[in-house]
Amino acid sequence: MLGIGFKVSDTSGASLRSSLGEFLRREYAGSDASDAALDQFAQLKTDVDLVRTPSAISRHVLLRYYAQLDKMAQRFPCDSDSGSGGISAASARAPLTLQFTWNDSFCPRKKSTQTGVSFEKAAVMFNAGALESQLGVQTDRSTADGLKTACRHFMRAAGAFSEVKDTLVERTLGARTPDMSAEGLGLLTLLMLAQAQACFYEKAIKDQMKDAIKAKLVHQALDYYVSALEFCRSSALVGAIDRSWGVHLQFQVHCMRAATQYWQGTASKAVALERGEGYGEEITRLVAADAECDEACKVATQNKLPSALLQSAQALQRVVREHLDAARKDNASVYLENVPKFSELPAVGKAAMVKPLGFSVEELEQELGGVDLFEQFVPKDLLHRADSVKQEINAILEQTAEKVSKTNEAAKEKLHAMGLPASIEAFEKTSDNGIPRTIWQRIQHVKVTSASAAMGPGGSRENPVGAFIQQQLQENQRMSDDAEKKLHAVESRLSQEEVEDNVCRQNYGEKKWARPMSSSLNQNFRADIDRYYRLVKEAKTSDNIVRDKLADNHEKLEALSRPKTSLDKELPELQQDNSSCKEEIAQVSSLLMRLGQLVEEKDQVLRDFRGSYDKFNALPVLLSGSKANGVSTDAALETEKQFFRDHFEGKIATICEEEQSLLNDLVEANNHFEAKKETDHVLHERQAFLQHLSDAVDVFEQLESHVKEGAKFYGELGARIEQLHQTVADHCSARELEKRELELNLTADEEMRQREAEDAALAQKMMNEMQIRNAATGPNASDEALARQLAGSTPQYYQSMQQQSAPPSYDYAQLQPQQQQQQSYAQYQQTQGAPQPSSFGNASATAPPPPYGSVFNQQQQQQPAYNYYQYPGQQQQTQYNPLFPRGPSGDSV
C-alpha cells in the first residue's frame, strides 16, 4: 500500500509575519497583544513546516495550525474571492495579503505561489491527508485491530483529500500544481478508498467470511483502483507524475481482478454443489483469474516492482492453478459439464464498506484547545453591528422588565384594595392563635435578610430591619461620593494639562507650539465626565427618595423586627369559626396561591432573560456568517432576536394575560366572600393588623430591591470611572512627554540660532578688522616669515576662486591615489631594501594589489574554482531526480 509524500513549504516566515503584522498595525493599531499573537502564529507555521514524520504529534501540529487559519479567515478579509469571505465583501477595509509557496508532492521541482489563506489551508489539509496515509501504511495489519486502525487512517486521508478537492481548492486563484488539480486529488482520494476497502477485504479473509462476501469486497476495491488508474492516465497527470504510480495501480488492478474471479469461482462451486449443476462457472472464473495473475506478474517483472509484490501475485496464482487443476479434473471425470464463456457469466456484486472521513468542527476545536490567537482582533464594523444587535435585545429586555414591574404593582394595588390576603388570613386560626403561617414565613425571610444589621458595627437591635436598609443607603452614599471624587480628580487633571498647554502656547507662540490644542483633544473626556456626573446626580436623587420612604415607613419596619410572641399577643384573638364561608375562603385562597405562582414564574422568566442576555454574543454568528452572504447573516441575527422574543417576551406576555384573567376571577370570588362573611370589630381589627404586617413586608422588599439596584449601579459606574481615570492619566502622561520633548527641541533650536548669530557677528567683526596687504611689503610680513620659519615649509599665497583649477574627474580621482600608492610603495622598497612581492595577475611587479572592482578582480573571478560542489539541477547534472515519489512501494496485494 502507498503512502503520500508531504508537500514542502517554501514560504518566508519573516515576510509572512511582516505582512500580517503590518495589517494588524494598520487596521487595529498593533499592541503587545498583537506582537504575542504574531509570535505564536509564526511558531505554529514553523512547526508545520518541520513536519516530516507521521505521528500523533504531527497531526496535532497540522490541525492546530489549520484551525487557527480558519479563525483568521473568519475575522480578516484574507481571500480576494468574496465567496470565501463575507467580511471582505461587506467591509471596505484593505484585504490581508499573505503570500504562500508550496512545492508539488508528486514532483517537488514544481511549486506554486498564491495569495490567500485558502491556499494555505488547502496545502495544510493535504499534508494532513498525506500524514494519515503514511500512518495507515505503517500500521501493523497482521491483526484485526491493526486492520481496523489502518482502514480508519486511509478513510481519514480520503476525507482530507476530498475536503481539499471539493471545498478548499475551489477558493484559490492561480495556477495549481498537479497534486492540487482535480485529477490529482481525485487520484489520491480513490487510492485511499481502495486501500481502505482492501483492509476490509483482508479482515474478511482473517475472519473466514463466506467466499461470496470476499468477492464483493475485493470487487469494490477493484472498482476504486480502476477509477484511480483512469485519473492517473488523464491528460492532466500524464507526464506530470512519475510513471511508477500508474505501474503500481495497474498491478493492483490485475491482482484485484484475479482475486475477484477466484473468490467468486469458489463461491459458485458451493452453489453448484447445492443445485447439482453449474460446475463449469468455477473453471471459467479460475481461468480468468490465472490470466490476470499472469498479467500482474508481467507488470511486476518488466517494471522491477518490489519482490514482495511479485511474490504475492505468484502465491495467488499458485492457489488459483491448484483449484483450476482440481476443478478441471473433477469436471472431466465426474460432472461432465460444458464450460461457459466468460461473457456468459453473471456480474459479480460489490459491497462498499468505506467512505471519506473528514475532520469535524468539534475535532478542530479540540485541537485548537480553546486558544484563538486573533480573538481580540475583531473588525470594527462587526463590533458595531454586534453591539447594535445587543442593544436591540436590551431594549426588548427593558420593555419586558417594565411590563413585569407594572403588572406586579397593579396586582399588589388591586389586592390591597380588596384587603387581600389579610381578609382571608384573618379567618385562619392557628394552634397557638397567633400569626398565620403564610405571613410569618414572609416576616422570617425579612428577619434573616436583615440579621447582619443587628450584629454589624453601628447596628440597631431595636429595629434591625430599618438599620439594614440604612446601612445599604450609607454604603451607596459612600460609593457615590467616591465616584464624584474620582470624577473631580479626572477633571482637575485635564484642567491642569490644558493650563500647561495654554501657558506654553502663549510663551512660544502658535507657530512654534505646533501641536493640537488640549481643549479640543479633551472634549470627549469632558463629555464622559459630564455624563457620569449626571448619572451620579440622578442616582443620588433616587437614594433620597428611598431614604424618605424609609423614614415614612419606620414604624412598619419596626413591627417586622419584633419577635413572634410579641406579634401573637398583639393580634386580636379570633372568636368565631369560618364554617359559614369555608368554600368562599378556599376558592379565594386557591386563586391567591395561583396568583403568587404566576408572579414567581414572571420573575423567573425575567431572571432567565437577564442571564441569557448577559451571555449573548452576536460575534460568533457574525463571524460564522462571514463565510456566506449578508442575507444569511441577517437571517441568523433575526433568528437570535426572535429567540429572545419567543422564549422570554412571549412567555411573560402569556403569563400576564393569565394573571389578568385570574385577577378578574379573584375580584368576583372576593365579592362573594365579602357578601357572605359575618364581620365584627374583632375580625376587623385582626384583618387590619395582618394587613399592616403584609404592607410592611412589601415596603421592605421594595426598599431592599432599590438599594440592591443602587449598589449594582454604583459598582458598574465606579468601574467605568476608574477606566476613564486610567485612560485620562495615560493621555496626560503622553501629553506631558510630548510637551517636554517639544520644549527641549525648541530650546535646542533657540540655542543653535543664538550660536549661529554669535558666530556670524564674530565672523563679521573679524572680516572688518582684517586687512589684506601685500605678502612681501605689508606690515605683517615679519609675522608671516616667522610662521614660515617655524613651519619649515615654502611660502604659500592665497588665490582667488577664479584662479583655482576645475575639480578632478572621477577617473583622475581614482588614478591619483594609485599613483601616490605606487610612489609611496617604491620609496618604502628603497628605504627598507626588502624583496619585492610576487606579481598579481597582469599588474607590474612593483605595483600593490589593485583595488576592488579592477580588471584583476574580474580576471580572478573568471578563473574556475577548485573543489566546487554542484547541486542537482546545475550544469553537471543533466536530469533531476525527484524526492517524491521514490517509486510507489507496497507490501501486499
N, C-alpha and C positions, 0 to 999 in steps of 0.2 A: 504494500500500500504506500501511497505517496503522501509526503508532507510538503506543504507550500512554503517557499522561502519568504523571508521578511522583505518588505520594502525598506530602503535605506533613505534616511532624510539627509538632504544637503542644504538645509535651511540655516542661515546665520543666526545664532542665538542673540548676538549683540544687536543686529539690525531689527530682529523681531521685538526685543524688549524696548528698543528705542522708539519704534513706530507705535507700539502700544502705550508707552509712557507719554509720548507726545500727544496722543489722542486724549488720554486721561487728563493731562495738564490743560489741554485746550478746552475740553468740554466740562471738566469737573474741578478745575483749579487744584491740581495734584497736591497731595499731602503725604504725611508719613504713612498713612494707611495705604495710599496708592503705591508707595515705594515697597511696602511689605508685600502687597498683593503681586506686584511685578516680580519681586524676587522669588516668591513661591511659584508663580506661573512659569518663570524661566527654569526653575529647578524641575518642575513637572515635565517640561519639554525636554530638558536634558536627560531625565530618567527614561523617557520614551525612546529617545534616540539611541540609548545604550542597550535597549532590549535586543538580545541576540540569542537567548536560550529559552526554550519553553519551560515554564514553571508557573505555579500559582501566584508567585510574587510578580512575575512579568505580566500576567493577566490583570492583576490589581493595578499595576502601573499604567497599563494601556487604558483600562476602563475608567480609572480615576481622571486621567487627562481628558478622555473623551467626554466625560460628564461635565468637566469644567468648560470645555469648548461649547457644549450645549448650553450651559448657563450664560456664557459670553454671547452666544448668538441670540439669546433671548433679550439681552439688555442693550447690546450695541448694534448699530447698522453695519454688520460685518460683510454682507454679500451684496453685490450690486443688483442681483435679481430680487425684485420686490416680492416675488412669490415665496422666497425663503426667509424673509424677514419683514414682518409688517411694520416694524419700528422705522425702518428706512423709508418705507412708503408714506408713513404718517408723519414723519418728522423731517424738518428741513435741515437737520444737522449734517455736517460733513461726515461721510462714511469712514469707518475704521478700515484702513488699508494695511493689511498684513500679507506679506508675500511668503509663500511656502514652496519648497522644491523637494520633490521625491523622485527617486530612481525607480525604474521598472523592475518588478520582481522577476519576470522572465528573462530580461536582458538588462543588467544594471548599467550598461553603457548609455541606455536611453533614459532621459529624465524629463520631467515636466514641471514647469513653474507657473503657478496660478496665484491670483489674489482673491482671498476669500476663505473664511473659516470652514465652509462646507467641503472644500478640497482637503483641508487638513483632517476634518472628521472622517472623510471617506478613506483617506490613507491609514489613519489610526484604526478604523474598524476593519480595514483589510488586514492589517497586521494582527488584529485580534482573531480573525478567521484563520490566518496562517499559523498563529500560535496554537489554536485548538486542533488544527490538522496535525501539527507536529506532536502534540500531546497524545492524539489518537494513535499515531504510528508508534510512539514509544511505549504505549500501554501493553502489558503482557496479556495476550489474548488466549493463553492456554487454559484459562478457567472461565466459567460462566460469568462471574463478576467482572473479570477483565474485559470480556466481550461487551458487556453492557456499558462499561465505562468508555471503552473505545468508540462504541456506537454513538454515545451521547456527545463525545468530543467532535466526531465527524458531523453530527447534526448541528451542533453549535457553530462549527466552521461554515457549514452550508447556510445557516441563518445569518451569519455575519456577511458573507459574500452576497447573499440575496438582498440584505439591507443596503449594501453599497450600490448594488445594481439597480434596485427598484426605487430608492429614495435619495440617497446622498449624492450619487454621481450626476443625477439629473439637475442638481442645483449648481453644478460647477460650470464654468465657462472656459473655453480654450481647448487646445489640443490635449488628447488623452493618450497615455501610454497603453500598449497592448493589454497589460493586466487590468486596466481600468476601463477597457472598452466593454461594450455589451457582450461581445463574443467571448472575450477573456473571462469575464465574471460568470457568464453562463457556463463555460467550460469548468471553472473551479467549483461552482455550485453543484453541478451534476456529478462531478467526480467525487465530491464529498458525500453526496447522497448515495452514490454507487458503493462507496466503501462502507458507509453505514449499513446499507442493505446487505452487503457481503458479511458483515458481522452477525446479522440476524441469521443468515444462511449457515455460517459456521456454528452458531449456537444450536440451530436445528439439527445439525449433524451430531453435535455432542449430546443433545437431549434425545437422540434417536427418534425423531418425529417420523411421520409417515413420508414415504417417498414422494407422494403427490404434493405434499406441502413443501418439501425441499425443492421440487421442480418449480413451483410457483415463486418461491422466494428467490431462487437463483435467476429465474427468468426476468423478474423485476430488476435485479441488479444488472442483468444484461441490457435491459432497456435503458437504464441510466448510462451505462458505459457507451452504448451506441450513440445516444444523444450527445454525450461529451465528445466522442470522436468526430461527430459532424461539426461541432463548434471548432474543434482543433483543425479540421481541414477547410474551414471557411477562409475566404479571401482575406479577411482582416488579420488572421493569425498565421497564415502560411508565409513562411519566411521571417515572421516576427518573433517566433519562439523556436526553441531547439526542437529538431525533428524527433528526438527521443521521447517527447511527450506523446506524439502520435504512435510511435512504435509500441510504447507501453500500453496505450489504450487498445491498439489493435490486438496485442497479445491477450489482454484481458477479455476482449470480445470473443475471441476464438475459444478461450478456456471456459467462459460462462456459457457459450452455446453448447460446448461439449458436455458440461455438467448438466445443463437443462435437458438435453436429449437423453443423457444417461439415466437421470432420476425419473424422468417421465417414462423411459423404456422399462425400468424395473417396476414402476407403478402399474404400467399396462400389463405386465406379466402377472401381477397379483389379480388384476381384474379378469384376465383371461382364465386364470385358474378357477375363479368363481363361476364364470359363464361357460367354460368349456370350449371357448373359441377366442380368436383374436391374438394368437401367439406370434403371428408374423410382425405385428407392430413393434415388438421389442427388438427384433432383428433390424428393422429399418432404422429405428432411432439409434441403436448402438452403432450401426454403420455410419450414420451421420455424425455421431459423437466421435468416432475414430477418425473421420476425415477432419473434423475441427481440431482434434489433438495434433494431427499431422501438420496442419497449418500453424498451430501455436508453436510447435517445436521448430518449424522452419523459420518463423519470425524471430524466435529467441536465438537460434543459431546464426542466422545471417546478420543480425544486428548486435550480436555479442551481449545479450542481456545477462544479468547476474545468473550464475549457475543454479541458484535456489529456484528461480522461476522456471528454468528449463527442466529441472528435476521434478518440480511439482506437476508440470504438464506431462512428463513421461510417466510419472506414477499414476496419474489419472488415466492415461492411455493404456497402461498395463491392466488396470482394473476393467476398463471398457472392453479390451480384447478378450480377457478371460471370460467375461459374461457373454460376449459375442460368440466365441467358440462354443461355449456350453449351449447357448440358445440355438445355434445352427445345428449342432449335433442332436439336440432333443427334437427339433422340428423335422430333421431328416429321418429320424428313427421312430418317433412317436406321433407327433402332431400332424405332420404331412400337410401343412397349410401353405397357401401361396403367400409370398412376401409382398406386401403392398408397396406402391411407390411412396416416396417421401411427401410428394404433393397431395396425396390422398389422405394423409394423416390429419386428425383434428388438431387445432391450435392448442398450445399449452397456455394455461391460465397464468395470471400474475397476482401477486399479493404484496402491495406496497406497505411496508411497516415503518417507514421513516418519513420525516418531513423536516424542513429547516426550522431550527430553534433560535430565534433572535434573543438578544439581551433585553429584558423587560425594563420598564422605567423604574420599578422597585429595585432591581439589581443595580442599576446605575446609581440610584440614590444611596443605596447601601455602600457601594464602592466610594461614593463621594464622602461618606462619613459625616454628613451634616456641615461640611466646610464648603462655603460658597465664597470664593476669593473676591468676587466682584459684587457681593451683595450690597455694599454701600454705594455702588455706582449705578444709580437708577436714573434714567433720563428725566430731566426736569418736567417735560410735558406729561410723562406718566405719573410723576409725583403729584402734579397739579390735578391731573384727572382723578387719581386715586383719592386725593383729599376732597375733591368735589363730590365724588360718589359717597364718601363717608359723611360729608356734610348733609347730603340729601337724606341719608339713613338717619342721621342725628335729628334732622327735622321731623322725621316720622316718629322717632323715639320721644322727642319733646312733646309732640302733639298727643301721643298715646299716654305719656305720663300726666299731662294736664287733664286729659279726659278721665283717667283713673282718679286723680285727686278731686276733680269736680263731682264725679259720681259718688265717691265716698263721703264727701262733705254733704252732698244732697241727701244721701241715705241717713247720715247721722242727724241732720236737721229734722228730717221727717220723723225719725224715731223719737227724737227729743220732743217734738210737738205732740206726739201720741203718748208720751210718758213711758216709752218702752226703752229698755226691758224692765224698768223699775216696777211698773204696774203689775207685771207678771211675777217678778221675784218677790213682791210684797206678799203674795199668797203662798210663797214657798216656805214651808215650816221645816226647820232642821231639827236634829235630835237635841241640840243644845239651845234651840230657839234663838240662834244667832244669825250672823251674816250668811246669806245664801252662798252656795258653793261657787257659782259662776263668778259673781262679783269679787269674792275673796281671792280666787285664783288670779284675777287681774291685779288686785292690790298686792298680792305676794310678788308678782313679777316686778312691780314698781319698787318694792322694798329691796329685792335682790339687786336691781339695777343701781339703786342709789345708796347701797350699803357702804360703798367706798367713801362717800362724802362724810359719813359719821366717823370713820376711822382715820381719814387723812388729816393733814395739818389744816387748821382753820375750819374744820368741820363742825357741824352742829348736830348734837344728839337729840335736840328737841324737834327739829324739822330737817332731817337729812335729805328729804326729797327736794325741798326748795334749795338747800345748800348744794345739792348735786348740780342742779341747773345753774346756780350762781357760780360755782367753780368752773363749769364749762364756759360760761359767759366771760369770766375773767381770763381764762386761757385764750379764748378767741380775741379778747381785747389786747392781750399781750402780743399775739401774732399780728394783729392789725397794726399795733404800734411799731413792731419790728419792721413790718413791710414799709410803713411810712418813713422810718429812719433810713432804711436801705435806699428807698427812692430819693430821699433828700441827699444822701451821700452820693448817689449816682448823678443827681442834678448838680451838686456842688462840684464834682469832678469835671463834668462837662463845662460848667461855667468857668472854672479855673483855666481849663485848656483854651477856651475861647478868649479869655482875657489875655493870656500869654501870647496867643496868636495875633491878637489886635495890637498889643504893645510892639511886637516885632515888626508888624506891618507898618506901624507908624514910624518906627526907628529907621527901618531900611527902605521904606517906600514900596509902593505896589509893584514897581517894575523889578526890583531886586528880589522881593519876597514873593517869588512866583510859585505859589502852591495854593491849592483850593482853600477857601475860607472855612474855618471851623464851624461857623454858624450854618452854612449850607450843608456841610457833611453831617452835622448833628441833628438835622431836622427829624430824621426817622427815629433817632433815640429819644428825642424830646416828645415825639408823638406817642411812643410807647410809654414814656413816663406819665404823660397826661392821662393816657387811657388807664394805666394802673392806679393812678391817684383817684380817678373817677370810680373805679371798681371798689377800691378800699372805702371810699366815702359811701357808696351805696350799701356795702356790706355793714358798715357801722350803723347806718340808718336801720337796717334790718335787725341788728343786735339791740338797738334801743327799743324797737317795737317788742322784741322778745323780753327785754328787761321790764318794760311797762306791763306786759301781760303777766309776767311772773309776780310783780308787785300786786296786781289786781287779784290774783288767784292764790295769794299766800295762805289764806285761811283754808281753802280747799286742799291745797297740797299738805298743809299741816295735819289734816284729818287722815291722809294716807300714811303718815308717819306713826300713827297711834297703833298700839297692839290690838289684836283681835278681841281680847277680853274687854277692853275699853269700848270698842265699837259695838260689841254684842250687848253691853249694858245700856248703851245709848239708843240702840234700836228698839222701838216700841214693840212689845210682845203681841203676837198675833192671837186674837181671841176667838176667831171663827175659822171654820174649815172652808175648803174650796169645793165642796161637793156639788154645790148648786151650779157652778160654771166650770166643771172639771174638763168637759170636752172643749170648750172655747179656749181654756188655758193651754190645753195640749196642742190645739191647732195653731195658736199664736206662737207657742214655744217652738213648734216644728218649723214654722216659717222663719222665725228668728234664727234658728240654727242653720237653715239653708242659706239665709242671707249672709251669715257670717262665713259660711263656706265659699260663697261666691266672692266675697270681699278678699278672702285669703287667696283664692285662685287668681284674681286680678293682680294682686300684689306679687304672686309667684311668677306669673307670666311676665310682668314688668321687670322683675329681677332677672329672669332669663333673657329678656330682651336686652337689658343693660350688659349682661355678661357676654352675649353674642356680639353686641356692638363693640365692646372693648377688644374682643379677639378678632374682629373682622379686619381684613386687609385686602384691598382690591388689587394690590400689585401682582400677586400670583395669577389672578385672572387676566390682567392686562398683559403680563409677560407671556403667559401661555397663549393668549390670543394674538400675540405679535407675530406668530408664525402663520396666522391666517389673515383674512382681510378684516377691515374695520367693521364690516357688518356683523360678523360672528362675534367680535369683541363687544360691540354694543349689545348684542343679544345676550351674551353671557352676563354682562353687568346688569341688564334689565332683569335677568333671571335671579341674580343675587338680591336685588332690591325687592323683587316680587316675593322672594322667600321671607323677608322680614315683614312684608305687608300681610302675607297669608298666615304665617305661624305666630305672629305676635299681635300686630294691629288688628287683624281679623278676629283672632280668638278673643281679645279684650272687647271688641265691638259686640261679639256674640254674647259674652258674659254680661255686658251692660244691658243688652236687650232683655235677657232673662232676669236680671236684677230689677229692672223697671217693672216688668210684669209681676215679679214677686212682691214688690212694694205695694202695688195696687191690691194684690190679694191680701197682703198684711193689713192694709187700711180697712178693708172690708171685714176681715176676721176680728180686728181690734174693735171695730164698731159693735159687732155682735157681743164681744166680751164686755165692753163698757155698758151696753144696754142691759145685760143680764146680771152683772155682779152687784152685790149689795155693799154699799160703801158706808163707812162710819169714820169718825175723826181719827181713831187709832190707825185704821188702814191707810187713811190719807197721810198721816204723819209718817208711817212706815214707808210708804211709797216715796215721799219727799226725801227722806233720809237716804234711801238707797239710790235715788236719782242723783242726790248730791255727791255720793261716792263715785257713781259712774261718771258724772261730769268731771270730777277731779282726776280720774284716771285718763279721760280723754284729753284734758288740759296737759297733763304730764307727757303723754305720748306726743302731743303736738309740739310742746316746748323741747322735748328731747330730740325730735326729728329736726327742728330748726337749728339747734346748737350743733348737732352732728353734721348737718349740711354746711353750717358755717365753718366748722373745723376743717372739713374736706376742702372747702373753697379756699380758706386761708393757706392750707398746705400746698395746694396746686399753685396758688398765686405767689407764695413765697419761693417756690422752685423756679418759677418764671422770672421773678425779680432777681433772684440770685444769678440766673443765667444772664440776664441783662446787665447786672453789675459786673460780672466777669468779662462780658463782651466789651462793655464800655472801658473797663480797666485796660484790656488788651489794646483797644483802639487808642486810648490816650497815651499808653506807653509807646505805641508805634509812632504816634504823632510827636511825642517828646524826642524820640530818637531822630526822627526826620528833622525836627527843629534844630537839634544840636548839630547835626551834620550840615544843615544848610547854613547855620551861623558860622561853623568852622570854615566852610567854603567861602562865605562872604568875607570873613576876617582875613583868610589867606589871600583872597583876591585883592583886598584893600591894601594889605601889606606889600603885595607884589607891585601894585600900582604906585605906592609910595616909594619903594626902592627904585622902580624904573624912573620915577620923576626925579629922585635924588641923583641917580646915575646920569640922567640926561642933563641936569643942571651942572653937575661936576664936569661932564664932558664939554659942555658949552663954555664953562669957565676956563678949562684948560686950553680950548681952542682959541679963546680970546686972548689968553696970556702968552700963547705960543707964537714965537716969531721965527719964521723960516729964513735963514740967511745963507750966504754962500759958504760952502763947507771949508774953503781954504782961508777966507779972509774974515769970516764972521766972528763975532765976539765969543762964540762958543767953540772955536776951532781948537783951542788948547784942551778943552774938556774932551772933545772928540778924539784928539790924538792920544790923550791919556787912556781913554777907553780902548782904543785900538791896541795900544801897547800892552795893556793888561790882558786883553783877549787873545793876543798873538795872532791876529788874522789880518787880512788885507782890507783896505778901505772899502766900505760899502756905501752906496748912494741910493737915495730914493728915486724911483722912476714913476712917472705919471702913468695912469691907466692906459693912455693911448699908446705908450711905448712897449707895453707887455706883449709877448708873443701869444698866439692863439693856443688854447688848451690842446694837449696832445690827443691824437686819435686813440681809439681802442687798441689798434694794432701796435701803436707805438708804446702805449702804456704797458702792453703785455711784453713787448720786446725789451723795454728798458730794464725791468727787474732782472731779465735773463742775462743781459749784458753785464749788469752790476754783479750778478752772482758769478758769472764767468771770471770777471776781473778779480773779485774777492777770492774765489777759489784758486785762481792762478797765483795770487800773492801768497795765499796760505801754503801752496805747494812749494813755492820758492823759499819761504822762510823756514818751513819745517823740514824740507828735504825728504818728505815721506814718499813712498812709491805711489804712483797714480793708480786709481781703481780701474777695474776692467770696464770695457765699453758696454753700453746699454743699447741694444738694437742698432739703429742707424746713427746714433749720436756720436760725436767725436770723443776721443779718449779723455780729453781734459774737461769735457762738459759734465755738469752734475746731472742727476736723474731729471728727465723732463717733467713738467707739471702735469696734473691730472687732466685728461682730455686731449693730450697731444697725439701726434702721429705715432709715437712709441706705444702708447697705451692701446691705440686702435690695432696696431700690428700685433701686440701681445694678446689681445682678446681674440684675434682671428686664428691664433695657434690652437690646435686640438689639445684638449685637456686629457691628462692621463688618469687611469683608474676611474673612468666615468661609467656610472651605472645607469643604463637606460631602462626606464619603466615601461610596462606594457602600453602599447599604443604609440610609441615613438618609432623612429626610423628603423631601428634594428629589428623590431617585432612587426612583422607584416600582417599578422592576423590576431585578433583579440580573442582571448579565452575567457568567456563569461563566468561569473561566480555562480549564478543561478540560471537554470538548473544545472547541476553537475551530471545531468542524465538521470531521469527518474529511476528510482530503485524500488525494489519490492521484496517481500519475503515469502509471500504465498499467493496462491491463486485466489 
